C-alpha cells in the first residue's frame, strides 16, 4: 500500500501540476567517499520531488496504520520520518539551485487531519494528511491543497 500511495501522489502531481517537473529524484550525498566505501553508501531517492522556477520541494509519502505515535500521553510525529526528510533536505540543499528546498511528509489521514508547518535547521517543512475515505472529488481537492505551494 505504501508504494501504491507514493505512485498515486506522484502521478497526481504530474497531472495536476504541469508547471512542475515531478519525479522521484536521486539525491547525492554531500560527502567524500573513497572507491572502497562508495559502493556501500545507500542511494537516497525521494518519493516525490516537485521542481519549478519558484520552488523545489521533496515530498516523502508515508503510509502507516497510525500516523503519529503516543509518547508520554502526547501524540508525536515519528522521529525517523523527520530524520529522513531532514537528511534529504540537507543533502539536496548542497546542489546548485537547491539552496531553498523545502520538505513535506504526506500521510493518508488516520483519525486526525494533520496540517503542521515548522522550520528545522533552516528548512521549511510541513506535515499534512489526506483523508482517502471520501468521494474522489474531495480527495482531489485535499491533495491539491496539501501539495501546492
Secondary structure, DSSP 8 states (H G I E B T S, - for coil): -HHHHHHHHHHHHHHH-TTSEEE--EE--SS---HHHHTTS--EE-SEEEE-SS-EEEEEEE--SSSSEEETTEEE--HHHHHHHHHHHHHHTTSTT-TT-EEEEEEE-SSS--EEEEEETTEEEEEEEE--SS-HHHHHHHHHHHH--
